[in-house]
Amino acid sequence: MTKAIETAVKLLESLPETTQESLVEELRRLALEAQDEAKWDAVLTKGNGLKAAAQQARVDIAAGQACDMDYEKL
């Protein structure tokens, strides 16, 4: 565990439990988003970048892991 994570944990421990849970849930969401972005970066940098990305998108859609794009959030 890095010093930064240790410091963050100590800060979280000083907060009320409900606040801790809210912050941890947000951290989880951000970590999953970062993992997803890293996965797509890896796919797009491979030789067949766009083709592989399209294939992965089809797999994600079939697995129910895709959602409609919200153009208001762009």
Buried (B, 14 or more C-beta within 10 A) or exposed (E): EEEEEEEBEEEBEEEEEEEBEEBEEEEEEEEEEEEEEEEBEEBEEEEEEEEBBEEBBEEEEEEEEEEEEEEEEE
